Amino acid sequence: MSQNFMPTLSKSKLIAFRQCPKRLWLEVHRPDLREDSPQTQARFEVGYQVGDIAKRIYDPEGIGAVIDFKTEGFKGAFERTKVLVANFRQPVFEAGFKAAGALAFADVLMPASENGQPVWRMVEVKSSTDVRDYHRDDIAVQTFVAKEAGVALKSVALAHIDSSWVYPGDGDYRGLLTEADLTADAFARLGEVREWIADAQKIVALPDEPTVAVGPQCHDPFDCGFCTYCNKDIPQPEYPVDWLPRLSPSQRTQLAEQGVNDLRHVPDELLGDTQMMVKEHTLAGTVRFDAAGAAEDLAPYGLPAYFLDFESVQFAVPIWKGTRPYQQIVFQFSLHKLDKSGDLIQIGCLNLSGEDPSEAIARELIKVCGKKGPVFVYHAGFETARIRELAERFPELSKPLLAINERVVDLLPIARNRYYHHSQQGSWSIKAVLPAAVPELSYGTLDGVVDGGTAMNAYCEAIQPGTTPERKREIEKQLLAYCRMDTLAMVRLWEFFTGRKGINKNSEI
């Protein structure tokens, strides 16, 4: 690239520069190396969905103009934006501006007036539930480019999702978004943005990628798509310090300053009791199991016993009346019941109709949980919160639902306090503990749906109108198998921790 050539940088490229100069260089010169994670791709999809809803909110009469650079081309998009902005007649969505070495597309431009003069109000739409620091950078760039392009900009706001808003149904999304006025902050940072552009252009003009060590910026504010590339030649520690549970920011900083990335070199005085235990057993390849303590913890709970697990979905834009943005909605549960005779029965409940599954799930849960006996879960905060939410939404079912919560017993603290196998790598997730404690039972036998994330994605696919019946049946089978594995895993861990035998495994259905 010629040293005299100063490229025009998009807002996204400038935000990439703010995260890491090397990321910007790679975005421009080696985009083929980027590997976006499924989480990143999902975030993009959510952003597009919220953007579409924003058009309906800010333009309920449908009189606005939408700029589409993909069909109009950049030149056409900029030219049509200029005409629309000069007329002050209608809302403009995705308005494109190019000026001072940068280009950007504004989510929403709303015509307004100030002292009798026509002006514009700019709104950037985000799918988050609050204002983040990187949003302020985003808004600052957007404001700079628009003003440099000659837009009579009166105010700038960031519209984000109001997580307390409840969807009233019938496609009425008024209230989904709430605005934060960032005018003063954005206008005050115009000089900063000019400097960012100049510095970023220098990075892009470099013949070779800049040298930047991997560090916290690789995942802040988002996972960088070039992480695999940047780490490819870096020797990975045999015992990463990330295996230490609950590693605090201050601990991470101290270890980074000391150049420590392997457990073997972590100073003991820096660690808490649990972290020290993990270090010792991981390095020694040993197991800590307080069998007597685990049995004592579970001794008060007799039979029948129930083992419960939920699967849930959340939507940034609610699709069911009475639900909130990002609310966890249970669409499935598995329940294993171990009766006094040792018989083990499994019941699966899954709703793939596409309708709100909440009430049917609540009623079935009450039906199968009985009225007595412990209800074992793994990480009680999740299940008990979902049950409380169901009780709030369906007051007539509140009493029996909350009664189930009173019976919940969490197996996670027992596992964390009584058991650690070196293979767990500092984790007490059920998927880490199960293969260590009960090696004959494995999540590796599952197909398609193997964790909560894939379960949610599979559910979303299944309820789409275009999903074929054959694919829907396949997803149903996979979801039922996965959720069943979660509760069967709890049964086997309970058996392991109590030391009790005599479960009639053949009776399971």
JOVENGI-V323532 format. One record per helix or strand of 2 or more residues. SS is the DSSP state (A for helix, B for strand). FROM is the first residue (numbers start at 0). TO is the last residue. If there is no record, write none. Layout:
# JOVENGI-V323532
<<SS/FROM/TO> <SS/FROM/TO>>
This chain:
# JOVENGI-V323532
<<B/8/9> <A/10/18> <A/20/28> <A/30/32> <A/37/57> <B/64/65> <A/68/86> <B/91/98> <B/101/113> <B/116/124> <A/132/147> <B/152/160> <B/176/180> <A/182/187> <A/189/204> <A/215/218> <A/226/230> <A/240/242> <A/248/256> <A/262/264> <A/267/269> <A/272/283> <B/286/288> <A/290/297> <B/304/312> <B/328/337> <B/342/349> <A/357/367> <B/374/376> <A/379/392> <A/394/405> <B/407/409> <A/411/417> <B/418/420> <A/421/423> <A/429/436> <A/442/444> <A/451/461> <A/468/497> <A/504/506>>
